[in-house]
Amino acid sequence: LLEGYGLTETAPDLAVRPQRKPIMGTVGPALRGTEFRIVDEQGKDLGRCKKGIVWARGPQVMLGYYKKPELTAKIMKGDGWLDTGDIGILTTNDYLKLTGRAKDTIVLRGGENVEPLPIEQRLNDSIYIKQSVVLGQDQRYLAALIVPDQETIMAWAGENNIPIVDYEGLLKQPEVRELIDYEIGQAVNAKTGFKTFERIFTFALLPNLFETGKELSAKMEVKRHAVVEIYKHIIGKLFKS
C-alpha cells in the first residue's frame, strides 16, 4: 500500500511515495512529467523548504471545468498550472509534504464538502459572537473556534450574577459555554438551512480577537492555514476521539 496525492481535477494522481525510498510525512515526489510549485498568496515562487500554496502542472491536470469559465479562472493560473488549494512544502529532494488547506472548502472524512463561510456568517450574527472559524478538514465532524463579543458577554454575566474575576476566567464558566452552545444551535440547524453534517459538534472559546497579519489577511479574510497552525493544540483537543 503506497501513499499518494491527487485531486479530482488531476485524474487523480500527482505524486506517490516510492516504496524503495519512502520519506515519512511526505506524499513522495511528483510523478514523471508532473511539476510542483510552492507559491505565496500572490503567486510568487517560494522555492524549497518554504511553506506555501501547492500549484501543480502535468498531462493529467484538467483544462478547466465544463462550461464554468469563472470557476476555471479561480483555479487555473495560466500556462497549465493548477492551484490545488493545499498548503505544503517541497523538501530538498523535491518530496512534497502537505500541511493544510488554503481554500475555504472543508472535506470531511466521509467525503462531504462543507463551505465554512455561510456557517461562520450565521454564527457571527449572534450578539454574543464576534468572530468564528469553522474547522473539520479530514475529520468526522465540524468544530469551531469562537471569539465571543467581550462587552456583550461581560454585560450578560453581570445581569445573570455570574462571578467575574477576569475575562479569560469568565469564558471558562459553564454558564458561558452553555450560552454559546445555545447560540450555535440556534444559528446552525435544519430550520436555518443547514444539513446535519454542517452543524457544529464542539467548540473552543478564544479571549482575543483575530489580528490582521496573523489570523487575518490584509483584506480582513480569515487565513485558515494560519489559524490551524497558531491554534493547533486547541484544535487537536477538539478532534481528540
C-alpha positions in Angstrom: 0.0 0.0 0.0 1.6 3.3 -1.2 0.5 6.7 -0.1 -0.1 9.2 -2.9 -1.6 12.6 -3.5 -4.0 14.0 -6.1 -7.4 15.7 -6.8 -10.4 15.0 -8.9 -9.1 17.8 -11.2 -5.9 15.8 -11.7 -7.3 12.5 -12.8 -6.4 11.8 -9.9 -2.7 11.3 -9.1 0.1 13.9 -8.8 2.6 12.2 -6.5 3.2 8.8 -5.0 5.6 8.0 -2.1 8.1 5.4 -3.6 8.5 2.0 -1.9 12.3 2.0 -2.2 13.0 5.4 -0.8 10.0 6.4 1.3 10.2 9.6 3.4 7.7 9.5 6.2 5.4 12.5 6.4 5.5 13.2 2.7 3.4 12.0 -0.3 6.5 11.5 -2.4 7.9 13.3 -5.4 5.9 14.4 -8.4 5.0 11.7 -11.0 7.0 11.7 -14.2 6.0 14.6 -16.4 4.4 16.4 -13.4 5.7 19.5 -11.6 5.0 21.3 -8.3 5.5 24.9 -7.4 5.2 26.3 -3.9 3.9 29.9 -4.0 2.7 32.6 -1.7 -0.8 34.2 -1.8 0.3 36.5 -4.7 1.6 33.5 -6.7 5.3 34.3 -6.1 7.6 31.3 -6.0 8.9 30.4 -2.5 11.2 27.5 -3.5 12.2 24.5 -1.5 11.7 24.2 2.3 9.2 27.1 2.5 5.6 26.6 3.3 3.1 27.9 0.8 0.3 27.0 -1.6 0.9 24.0 -3.9 0.5 24.5 -7.6 0.7 21.6 -10.0 1.2 21.1 -13.7 1.2 17.9 -15.8 -0.6 16.0 -18.6 -3.2 14.7 -16.1 -4.3 18.2 -15.0 -7.6 19.3 -16.3 -8.1 22.1 -18.8 -11.0 23.5 -16.9 -14.5 22.9 -15.6 -17.1 22.2 -18.3 -18.9 25.4 -19.2 -17.8 27.1 -16.0 -15.2 29.7 -17.1 -15.4 31.8 -13.9 -14.8 28.8 -11.7 -12.0 27.7 -14.0 -10.3 31.1 -13.8 -10.2 30.7 -10.0 -8.2 27.5 -10.0 -6.2 27.6 -13.3 -3.4 30.1 -13.1 -2.1 30.1 -16.6 0.5 28.0 -18.6 -1.2 24.8 -17.3 -0.7 25.5 -13.6 -3.5 24.3 -11.2 -3.9 25.9 -7.8 -4.6 22.8 -5.6 -5.7 24.8 -2.6 -3.4 22.8 -0.4 -0.6 24.1 1.8 2.7 22.2 1.5 6.5 22.2 1.5 8.9 20.8 -1.1 11.9 19.1 0.7 15.4 19.4 -0.6 15.0 16.3 -2.6 11.6 17.5 -4.1 9.3 15.3 -2.0 6.0 17.0 -1.2 4.9 17.4 2.4 1.3 18.6 2.9 0.5 20.7 5.9 -3.0 22.0 5.5 -5.6 23.7 3.2 -5.6 27.3 1.8 -9.0 27.1 0.2 -12.1 27.5 2.3 -13.9 24.3 1.4 -13.7 21.6 4.1 -13.9 18.0 3.1 -15.0 15.8 5.9 -13.7 12.2 6.3 -17.0 10.9 4.9 -16.5 12.9 1.7 -19.0 15.7 2.5 -18.0 19.1 1.2 -18.7 22.0 3.6 -18.4 25.7 2.8 -17.5 27.2 6.2 -18.2 30.9 5.3 -22.0 30.7 5.4 -21.8 28.9 8.7 -19.4 31.5 10.1 -21.6 34.4 8.9 -24.6 32.8 10.6 -22.6 32.3 13.9 -21.3 35.9 13.8 -24.9 37.2 13.6 -25.2 36.4 17.3 -24.7 39.3 19.6 -22.5 37.1 21.7 -20.1 36.0 19.0 -17.6 38.4 17.4 -15.6 36.1 15.2 -15.6 32.4 14.4 -13.7 29.8 12.3 -15.2 26.5 11.3 -12.8 23.5 11.2 -13.0 19.9 10.2 -10.8 19.0 7.3 -10.4 15.2 7.1 -12.4 14.9 10.4 -15.7 13.1 11.1 -17.4 16.3 12.3 -17.2 20.1 12.4 -15.8 22.1 15.2 -15.4 25.9 15.7 -13.1 28.4 17.3 -15.3 31.1 18.7 -14.2 34.6 19.8 -17.1 36.0 21.9 -18.0 39.6 22.0 -16.3 40.6 25.2 -18.5 43.6 26.0 -21.7 41.7 25.5 -20.6 38.6 27.4 -19.4 40.8 30.3 -22.8 42.6 30.4 -24.7 39.3 30.2 -22.6 37.8 33.1 -23.3 40.8 35.2 -27.0 40.6 34.6 -27.0 36.9 35.5 -24.9 37.3 38.6 -22.1 35.2 37.3 -18.8 35.9 39.2 -16.3 37.8 37.1 -12.7 37.7 38.2 -11.2 38.3 34.8 -12.4 37.8 31.2 -10.4 34.7 30.4 -11.7 33.1 33.6 -15.2 34.1 32.7 -15.0 32.2 29.4 -14.3 29.0 31.4 -17.5 29.3 33.3 -20.0 26.6 32.4 -22.8 29.1 32.1 -20.9 31.0 29.3 -20.2 27.8 27.4 -23.9 26.9 27.7 -24.9 30.3 26.3 -22.5 30.0 23.3 -23.6 26.4 22.7 -27.2 27.6 22.6 -26.4 30.4 20.2 -24.6 27.9 17.9 -27.6 25.6 18.0 -29.9 28.5 17.2 -27.7 29.7 14.3 -26.9 26.4 12.6 -29.8 23.9 12.2 -32.2 22.5 9.7 -34.6 25.4 10.0 -31.8 27.9 9.1 -30.9 25.8 6.0 -28.0 23.7 7.2 -27.6 20.0 6.7 -26.8 17.6 9.6 -23.1 17.3 8.7 -22.8 21.2 8.6 -23.7 21.5 12.3 -21.0 22.3 14.9 -20.3 19.4 17.1 -17.9 21.1 19.6 -16.1 24.4 20.0 -13.4 26.3 21.9 -13.7 29.9 23.2 -10.8 32.3 22.5 -10.3 35.5 24.5 -8.6 37.6 21.9 -9.8 39.0 18.6 -8.1 37.7 15.4 -5.5 40.2 14.1 -4.5 41.4 10.7 -1.3 39.8 9.6 -1.8 37.0 12.0 -5.1 35.2 11.7 -6.5 37.7 9.1 -5.2 38.8 5.7 -5.0 42.5 4.7 -8.5 42.1 3.3 -9.7 41.0 6.8 -10.3 37.5 5.5 -9.5 34.5 7.7 -6.2 32.8 6.9 -7.4 29.3 7.7 -4.0 27.6 7.4 -2.5 30.2 9.8 -5.4 29.6 12.2 -4.8 25.9 12.1 -1.1 26.4 12.8 -1.5 29.0 15.6 -4.2 27.1 17.5 -3.1 23.5 16.6 -3.0 22.4 20.3 -6.5 23.7 20.9 -7.8 22.2 17.7 -6.2 18.9 18.4 -8.3 18.7 21.6 -11.5 19.4 19.7 -10.9 16.4 17.4 -9.5 14.1 20.0 -11.5 10.9 20.0 
